[in-house]
């Protein structure tokens, strides 16, 4: 409040300075400055609107670098560096929620659920040697999407790759790049140092050398940061999010007078379709019938609907700025494949237009709305009458009262209430927001904290294993079956829970598999390469030739001879097999 009063005094001072000499141009510029500062004062911190619990509910499988803390840091950094072009700082809290939901929906899709820091085909198959990451570029027909392994690399000692390298674009128009052969320092055929390639990385995957230099300058203030080390975008949390924010705020698909950024598509057009068009319109707006993108666009929609529900927006945004998007929505919410289960609650949503008029006799407000609400939503009138002795609220929808119905209270304590204080947009659409009983309301809106919402104790899903994300140290990143899984896992057991420890560990903690399995970890007894010793060892725990449990990225072979032949071809075969099978602990 003090900041507002100080700012009001500044306005008076500025008006006095302008006096009678102001012209249209200077007045418009002054109004823009006022708007920016007012927006900064009145907007809510985006990471207050999007809590860590909500982030985890939207993206339960998110892995580094896509952390909640990293996102908040990237937002703060961008808004500090760009005070006149801030992200998630709309003029109303609902505008902020809408943009957050649209951004999360798109970035969840672009990054594989916040799991893919690097583009899969270019670096899904990667290794680390002496602290350096090496990638095995791959054609789609040679890539195993389950194991993330490439059977035949695009590069060798005579065949190079120029993917994502526009060599004629040199500084300041692009990072210097060149055709790259396999790197002998990788100690394996077909691998190239990640920092030599400009493939897709980050929340909205940054690709091509000319985009890396622009993003580097915008995010770090130094064009050379990403040119020298492009893999920073895959390893630094704020950079991984930052490139997505940069693209969202800056990229224009069509370089013409009507082109808009994804940010502007939300704030000026209230249109999610515009963001999709800006990000991948050439392939998804509309997608070719029967293509991968015809399926992909429905997955993108479902991610958006999930984020929209979690962020408690009052309605979905428009879909019409991306050709075919409304058709995809209709198909996937009415039995089409793939289905969009998180979108079903939003069926019938269109762009909102709300007009409010206020009259005063005692105290009475009437709101008429053509709103982005389910198609069956009837016209609603909400009236409030206040007397000196008491306050009575009654909301009526074509004869249906909302009095006594439970609604989600996201403002105070993230629970459901029936005290009659629900916002107007819920009164306008009680079918979408309000419930007869507490359990139904809590299950719909707060299943991630169901026990707290209902005031009951959950019994859990006894015997099933779940990922224990609540702990911090690597030794505690394990799967448990102690019945203490969070409510949102209980209500989605097929997504989060496994019948056995091994399945859970492989799904969620492949990078920490041995610790997750504990004393039950035995390995496959197949063979893989120990690159530190340049020999093959067995995937098992114990004395030689066991070399410990293989990592998920290790290629496994049925014998030492096959391993030596497949991975250590430059070592004499007999020597390799002999040393591998006779290795001392």
C-alpha atoms as one frame of an Amber mdcrd trajectory, in Angstrom:
protein
   0.000   0.000   0.000   2.853   2.385   0.803   4.369   1.593  -2.609   1.057
   2.456  -4.253   0.786   5.814  -2.479   4.373   6.637  -3.443   3.603   5.746
  -7.030   0.433   7.880  -6.994   2.533  10.861  -5.878   4.913  10.141  -8.773
   1.980  10.287 -11.203   0.999  13.740  -9.906   4.609  14.884 -10.266   4.861
  13.559 -13.818   1.599  15.232 -14.825   2.891  18.547 -13.465   6.122  18.160
 -15.434   4.223  17.367 -18.639   1.974  20.412 -18.042   0.481  21.738 -21.279
   3.420  20.860 -23.559   2.816  17.126 -23.861   2.146  15.692 -27.323   0.418
  12.434 -28.241   3.627  10.446 -28.539   5.010  11.474 -25.154   1.633  10.954
 -23.483   1.340   7.414 -24.883   4.875   6.656 -23.739   4.051   7.954 -20.273
   0.865   5.869 -20.126   2.863   2.760 -21.075   5.338   3.461 -18.292   2.487
   3.943 -15.822   0.902   0.676 -16.943   4.167  -1.237 -16.493   4.733   0.127
 -13.011   1.097  -0.369 -11.968   1.241  -3.936 -13.234   4.382  -4.550 -11.207
   2.715  -3.187  -8.080  -0.610  -5.012  -8.401   0.438  -8.407  -9.823   1.018
 -11.404  -7.580   4.363 -13.183  -7.528   3.934 -16.023 -10.083   5.481 -18.530
  -7.678   2.862 -17.607  -5.104   0.155 -18.514  -7.606   1.974 -21.692  -8.681
   3.057 -23.467  -5.513   5.613 -26.237  -5.434   2.877 -28.725  -4.528   0.887
 -27.658  -7.585   3.981 -27.904  -9.782   4.624 -31.439  -8.510   1.001 -32.391
  -9.151   1.171 -31.122 -12.740   4.595 -32.656 -13.382   5.114 -35.607 -11.013
   7.898 -37.061 -13.152   9.879 -33.831 -13.554  13.627 -34.313 -13.216  16.595
 -31.951 -13.157  17.098 -29.435 -14.618  13.319 -28.884 -14.547  12.942 -28.036
 -10.869  10.392 -25.749  -9.274  13.178 -23.637  -7.736  14.842 -23.300 -11.133
  11.587 -22.114 -12.700  11.060 -19.490 -10.016  14.642 -18.261 -10.409  14.269
 -18.029 -14.186  11.004 -16.057 -13.840  12.582 -13.629 -11.380  15.684 -13.193
 -13.537  13.651 -12.519 -16.672  11.288 -10.052 -15.025  14.175  -8.218 -13.352
  16.032  -7.894 -16.656  12.897  -7.066 -18.670  10.751  -4.729 -16.535   8.639
  -3.625 -19.513   8.111  -7.146 -20.875   7.503  -9.335 -17.847   6.159 -12.871
 -17.956   3.212 -14.133 -15.859   2.483 -10.603 -14.619  -0.911  -9.938 -16.204
  -3.116  -7.130 -15.011  -5.331  -9.570 -13.076  -4.536 -12.668 -11.081  -6.670
 -14.752 -13.462  -4.610 -13.510 -16.424  -1.494 -14.635 -14.579  -3.023 -18.052
 -13.944  -4.030 -18.379 -17.594  -0.531 -17.658 -18.842   1.074 -20.003 -16.312
  -1.297 -22.799 -17.355  -0.652 -22.251 -21.059   3.121 -22.101 -20.539   3.180
 -25.258 -18.411   0.912 -27.115 -20.817   3.190 -26.362 -23.748   6.488 -26.908
 -21.954   5.313 -30.186 -20.409   4.678 -31.416 -23.928   7.861 -30.004 -25.428
  10.083 -31.543 -22.749   8.453 -34.952 -22.378   6.865 -34.138 -19.049   9.948
 -32.196 -17.866  12.096 -35.310 -18.330  13.980 -34.484 -21.539  16.721 -31.930
 -20.999  18.224 -32.885 -24.355  16.589 -33.832 -27.637  16.234 -37.620 -27.654
  17.370 -38.423 -31.208  20.471 -36.258 -30.940  21.465 -37.087 -27.361  19.060
 -39.549 -25.776  21.890 -42.072 -26.025  24.651 -40.331 -24.095  27.637 -41.236
 -21.944  29.900 -39.370 -19.580  33.686 -39.753 -19.734  35.901 -37.843 -17.310
  33.073 -35.430 -16.553  32.321 -34.672 -20.221  28.980 -35.607 -21.812  29.046
 -37.246 -25.238  26.012 -37.768 -27.494  25.251 -40.431 -30.092  23.233 -38.713
 -32.851  20.676 -41.100 -34.270  18.128 -41.567 -37.052  14.653 -42.376 -35.774
  14.632 -45.850 -37.320  17.764 -46.754 -35.328  16.596 -45.361 -31.982  14.995
 -47.513 -29.304  12.518 -45.223 -27.555  12.242 -47.557 -24.579  15.918 -47.909
 -23.739  16.975 -44.578 -25.299  19.727 -46.446 -27.152  20.914 -45.910 -30.718
  21.938 -48.971 -32.722  23.733 -47.007 -35.442  25.150 -43.502 -35.066  24.897
 -40.732 -37.636  28.623 -40.083 -37.188  31.825 -42.084 -37.455  35.492 -41.297
 -38.055  34.640 -40.492 -41.693  30.964 -39.489 -41.578  30.031 -36.187 -39.917
  26.844 -34.435 -38.829  25.860 -30.843 -39.578  22.461 -31.037 -37.857  21.396
 -27.692 -36.338  24.525 -25.986 -37.682  24.029 -23.114 -40.113  27.762 -22.624
 -40.671  27.300 -19.398 -42.626  25.728 -17.794 -39.543  28.773 -16.619 -37.611
  28.897 -14.174 -34.668  26.941 -12.000 -34.108  24.370 -13.863 -36.246  25.083
 -17.335 -34.914  27.471 -19.391 -32.819  30.424 -20.718 -34.767  29.830 -24.353
 -35.719  31.070 -26.967 -38.171  30.545 -30.535 -39.345  31.423 -32.895 -36.472
  32.953 -36.387 -36.646  32.926 -38.874 -33.776  35.117 -37.827 -30.877  37.912
 -40.262 -29.923  37.864 -38.864 -26.374  34.493 -40.570 -25.917  36.294 -43.950
 -26.042  33.352 -45.336 -28.013  32.447 -45.151 -31.670  29.675 -42.829 -32.787
  29.742 -40.228 -29.981  30.299 -36.452 -30.206  30.908 -34.006 -27.335  27.574
 -32.453 -26.384  29.124 -28.982 -26.270  29.880 -29.168 -29.994  26.235 -29.588
 -31.026  23.323 -27.133 -31.073  20.404 -29.563 -30.923  17.217 -29.042 -28.901
  17.546 -28.378 -25.178  15.400 -26.752 -22.523  11.737 -26.291 -21.651  10.840
 -25.169 -25.179  13.719 -26.829 -26.888  16.296 -24.333 -28.113  17.913 -25.461
 -31.377  20.208 -24.135 -34.137  23.346 -22.111 -33.604  21.661 -18.815 -34.556
  19.031 -19.250 -31.825  21.608 -20.199 -29.202  23.499 -16.938 -29.637  20.320
 -14.841 -29.375  19.098 -16.706 -26.298  22.519 -16.481 -24.685  22.610 -12.722
 -25.042  19.034 -12.314 -23.787  19.375 -14.627 -20.778  23.001 -14.305 -19.672
  23.946 -10.929 -21.144  26.872 -12.566 -22.973  26.501 -14.016 -26.474  29.370
 -16.417 -25.860  27.906 -18.213 -22.830  25.817 -20.706 -24.808  28.088 -20.605
 -27.871  31.001 -21.900 -25.810  28.937 -24.335 -23.732  25.543 -25.074 -25.304
  25.004 -27.991 -22.926  24.585 -25.482 -20.078  20.999 -25.249 -21.281  20.543
 -28.926 -20.352  22.358 -28.799 -17.020  21.680 -25.371 -15.487  18.172 -25.147
 -14.002  17.538 -21.456 -14.610  18.927 -21.664 -18.171  16.780 -24.713 -19.012
  13.685 -22.745 -17.985  15.105 -19.447 -19.216  15.309 -20.489 -22.869  11.641
 -21.506 -22.717  10.713 -18.127 -21.255  12.837 -16.331 -23.884  11.094 -18.200
 -26.701   7.661 -17.598 -25.150   8.260 -13.866 -24.860  10.240 -13.244 -28.038
   9.546 -15.710 -30.833   7.272 -14.694 -33.706   6.398 -17.475 -36.139   5.341
 -15.100 -38.892   7.496 -12.031 -39.346   4.716  -9.644 -40.312   2.694  -6.857
 -38.766   0.166  -9.191 -37.130   2.632 -11.735 -35.738   2.374 -12.220 -31.977
   4.465 -13.896 -29.339   2.989 -16.682 -27.231   2.846 -14.161 -24.381   0.746
 -11.755 -26.450  -1.503 -14.566 -27.682  -2.546 -15.044 -24.067  -2.798 -11.442
 -22.870  -4.272  -9.804 -25.969  -6.165 -12.654 -27.649  -6.901 -15.024 -24.733
  -6.006 -17.819 -27.155  -4.107 -20.998 -26.362  -4.216 -21.913 -30.048  -1.986
 -18.944 -30.814   0.728 -20.304 -28.533   0.635 -23.697 -30.267   0.797 -22.018
 -33.667   3.791 -19.964 -32.540   5.649 -23.002 -31.160   4.915 -25.706 -33.731
   2.256 -24.375 -36.080   3.892 -25.702 -39.222   3.371 -29.291 -38.065   0.402
 -29.108 -35.703  -1.912 -26.373 -37.042  -3.337 -28.517 -38.517  -1.455 -31.821
 -38.308  -1.393 -34.180 -41.269  -4.054 -36.868 -40.916  -2.671 -40.064 -39.398
   0.699 -38.474 -38.638   2.642 -38.473 -35.382   1.608 -34.852 -34.881  -2.097
 -35.752 -35.129  -1.538 -37.743 -31.947   0.966 -35.317 -30.451  -1.403 -32.347
 -30.562  -3.910 -34.215 -28.382  -1.212 -34.984 -25.829  -0.340 -31.263 -25.792
  -4.000 -30.412 -25.183  -4.220 -32.821 -22.266  -1.151 -31.298 -20.631  -2.730
 -27.854 -20.967  -6.025 -29.027 -19.467  -4.176 -30.624 -16.546  -2.256 -27.407
 -15.846  -5.423 -25.324 -16.228  -7.240 -27.420 -13.634  -4.350 -27.331 -11.187
  -3.970 -23.572 -11.519  -7.708 -23.039 -11.006  -8.363 -20.938 -14.074 -11.955
 -19.902 -14.571 -12.069 -21.326 -18.108  -9.920 -22.651 -20.924  -8.646 -20.129
 -23.447  -9.633 -20.144 -27.125  -8.316 -22.783 -29.516  -9.159 -21.209 -32.867
  -5.778 -19.626 -33.704  -4.378 -23.104 -34.458  -6.144 -24.829 -37.338  -7.583
 -28.198 -36.337  -7.014 -27.711 -32.605 -10.713 -27.531 -31.740 -11.308 -30.675
 -33.807  -8.529 -32.470 -31.943 -10.054 -31.356 -28.633 -13.496 -32.635 -29.649
 -12.078 -35.974 -30.762  -9.960 -36.693 -27.719 -12.728 -35.807 -25.266 -15.354
 -37.992 -26.942 -13.687 -41.383 -27.210 -10.995 -40.614 -29.769  -7.433 -41.949
 -29.552  -5.454 -40.846 -27.716  -7.918 -39.673 -25.096  -7.598 -36.392 -23.190
  -8.928 -37.356 -19.740  -7.873 -34.072 -18.155  -9.851 -32.127 -20.774 -13.212
 -33.796 -20.207 -14.116 -31.326 -17.445 -13.558 -28.476 -19.921 -15.722 -29.757
 -22.783 -17.532 -26.917 -24.537 -14.989 -24.235 -23.601 -14.678 -21.142 -25.808
 -13.124 -17.706 -25.400 -14.680 -15.578 -22.649 -16.236 -12.154 -22.852 -17.516
 -10.754 -19.566 -19.460  -7.553 -18.971 -20.234  -6.286 -15.467 -22.693  -3.587
 -14.447 -23.188  -2.370 -10.923 -26.151  -0.564  -9.420 -26.604   0.492  -5.825
 -29.824   0.469  -3.846 -28.670  -1.419  -0.821 -25.865  -3.462  -2.394 -26.579
  -5.422  -5.532 -24.427  -6.669  -8.414 -25.558  -8.306 -11.628 -23.064  -9.975
 -13.953 -23.838 -11.296 -17.404 -21.260 -13.452 -19.125 -20.574 -15.316 -22.296
 -17.862 -17.431 -20.811 -15.394 -20.199 -21.493 -17.404 -22.694 -19.524 -18.914
 -26.122 -20.306 -21.490 -25.886 -23.070 -24.382 -26.805 -20.793 -23.789 -23.831
 -18.500 -27.005 -21.782 -18.324 -27.333 -18.024 -18.015 -26.819 -17.047 -14.390
 -27.903 -14.204 -12.170 -26.197 -13.629  -8.844 -27.758 -11.248  -6.338 -26.488
 -10.155  -2.965 -28.567  -8.301  -0.381 -26.981  -6.783   2.706 -28.741  -5.385
   5.776 -27.271  -3.689   8.823 -27.955  -6.766  10.942 -26.779  -9.605   8.708
 -25.395 -10.549   5.316 -27.153 -13.134   3.195 -25.824 -14.471  -0.120 -27.970
 -16.444  -2.553 -26.871 -17.518  -6.037 -29.481 -18.812  -8.447 -28.960 -20.588
 -11.778 -32.267 -21.143 -13.601 -33.900 -22.011 -10.307 -30.925 -23.973  -8.935
 -29.447 -22.552  -5.746 -25.754 -22.797  -4.974 -26.366 -22.267  -1.248 -24.707
 -25.017   0.780 -22.654 -26.405  -2.125 -18.946 -27.062  -1.624 -16.421 -25.106
  -3.693 -12.596 -25.036  -3.872 -11.027 -22.271  -1.785  -7.625 -21.630  -3.317
  -7.142 -18.282  -1.634  -6.855 -19.146   2.046  -6.121 -22.789   2.830  -6.518
 -25.049  -0.226  -9.619 -26.856   0.953 -13.304 -27.055   0.060 -15.893 -24.909
   1.818 -19.639 -24.357   1.711 -19.890 -21.013   3.483 -21.416 -19.180   0.526
 -18.299 -17.113  -0.230 -17.552 -18.730  -3.606 -16.373 -16.328  -6.370 -18.846
 -15.117  -8.970 -17.393 -17.253 -11.785 -18.171 -20.366  -9.710 -21.715 -19.148
  -9.098 -22.039 -18.691 -12.858 -20.957 -22.260 -13.483 -21.886 -24.401 -10.474
 -21.828 -27.583 -12.578 -18.129 -27.092 -13.182 -17.034 -25.894  -9.757 -19.455
 -26.849  -6.997 -20.462 -30.131  -5.344 -23.102 -31.466  -2.977 -20.570 -33.067
  -0.634 -17.078 -32.409   0.711 -15.506 -35.658  -0.559 -16.469 -34.999  -4.197
 -15.112 -31.458  -4.082 -11.827 -32.483  -2.442 -11.346 -35.397  -4.840 -11.861
 -33.141  -7.872  -9.682 -30.228  -6.842  -7.342 -31.316  -4.041  -6.612 -35.009
  -4.565  -2.931 -34.253  -3.926  -3.840 -33.326  -0.302  -7.085 -35.222   0.098
  -6.613 -36.123   3.758  -6.072 -32.499   4.760  -9.017 -31.342   2.652 -11.490
 -33.882   4.022 -10.035 -34.012   7.536  -9.694 -37.797   7.334  -6.764 -40.204
   7.462  -5.967 -42.113   4.289  -5.433 -45.868   4.503  -3.126 -45.918   1.462
  -2.813 -48.651  -1.162  -1.202 -51.421   0.895   1.496 -53.493  -0.781   2.132
 -51.247  -3.793   5.456 -49.490  -4.316   5.616 -45.737  -4.922   8.440 -43.212
  -5.586   9.431 -41.418  -2.392   9.896 -37.884  -3.754   9.557 -36.187  -0.393
  13.175 -36.823   0.658  16.294 -35.069  -0.523  19.482 -37.149  -0.314  20.341
 -39.682  -3.024  20.298 -42.536  -0.505  16.659 -41.729   0.208  15.576 -41.592
  -3.447  13.967 -45.007  -3.278  10.652 -46.756  -3.721   8.588 -47.692  -0.676
   5.503 -49.791   0.038   4.770 -48.562   3.548   1.258 -47.294   2.763   2.276
 -43.628   3.195   2.024 -42.649  -0.465   0.471 -39.198  -1.150  -3.219 -38.974
  -1.900  -2.697 -38.084  -5.561  -0.846 -41.396  -6.024  -3.615 -43.328  -4.300
  -6.104 -41.894  -6.756  -3.842 -42.622  -9.745  -2.250 -45.977  -8.827  -1.762
 -47.062 -12.443   0.354 -43.971 -13.062   2.444 -43.828  -9.891   2.439 -47.224
  -8.203   3.984 -50.599  -9.022   3.373 -54.113  -7.813   7.077 -54.813  -7.271
  10.184 -52.926  -6.203  12.174 -53.525  -9.382   9.515 -52.011 -11.658   9.229
 -48.922  -9.478  13.011 -48.438  -9.250  13.501 -48.822 -12.997  10.662 -46.410
 -13.766  11.552 -43.614 -11.362  15.106 -44.107 -10.117  17.058 -45.674 -12.953
  19.866 -43.243 -12.140  19.879 -44.467  -8.528  18.860 -48.062  -9.223  21.343
 -49.846  -6.970  20.464 -47.741  -3.926  16.764 -48.039  -4.710  16.918 -51.830
  -4.912  19.059 -52.075  -1.764  20.077 -55.577  -0.722  17.729 -57.103  -3.318
  19.774 -55.696  -6.196  21.397 -58.631  -8.002  21.776 -57.542 -11.619  21.327
 -59.528 -14.826  24.792 -61.213 -14.840  25.245 -59.939 -18.379  28.366 -58.040
 -19.428  29.038 -54.334 -19.918  32.094 -52.090 -20.312  33.954 -50.544 -17.395
  35.458 -47.597 -19.252  37.827 -46.714 -16.444  39.513 -50.129 -16.783  38.826
 -50.697 -20.509  37.527 -54.199 -19.845  34.133 -55.880 -19.631  32.556 -56.729
 -16.273  29.398 -58.489 -15.202  26.193 -56.787 -14.138  26.155 -58.154 -10.606
  27.121 -57.363  -7.027  30.068 -59.213  -5.494  33.598 -60.234  -6.332  35.181
 -60.224  -9.802  34.161 -60.452 -12.522  31.172 -58.569 -11.059  31.550 -54.866
 -11.642  28.485 -53.658  -9.772  25.058 -53.018 -11.234  25.008 -51.623 -14.759
  23.598 -48.182 -15.365  20.519 -47.860 -17.569  22.637 -46.432 -20.391  25.099
 -49.347 -20.401  24.777 -51.797 -23.293  24.543 -55.376 -22.007  25.974 -58.489
 -23.673  25.483 -62.184 -22.996  29.228 -62.913 -22.763  32.548 -61.213 -22.185
  33.549 -62.060 -25.759  30.455 -60.358 -27.188  31.049 -57.307 -24.991  34.712
 -57.045 -26.034  33.784 -57.394 -29.688  30.924 -54.914 -29.505  32.476 -52.175
 -27.380  36.265 -52.682 -27.187  37.078 -53.699 -30.745  40.456 -51.928 -30.666
  41.663 -54.180 -27.824  43.020 -57.607 -28.723  40.022 -59.935 -28.384  41.778
 -62.712 -26.446  43.422 -60.219 -24.090  40.135 -58.411 -23.497  38.233 -61.611
 -22.698  41.014 -62.979 -20.500  41.352 -59.792 -18.460  37.594 -59.395 -18.200
  36.911 -62.907 -16.964  39.946 -63.007 -14.691  39.640 -59.549 -13.161  40.746
 -59.378  -9.499  38.585 -57.372  -7.103
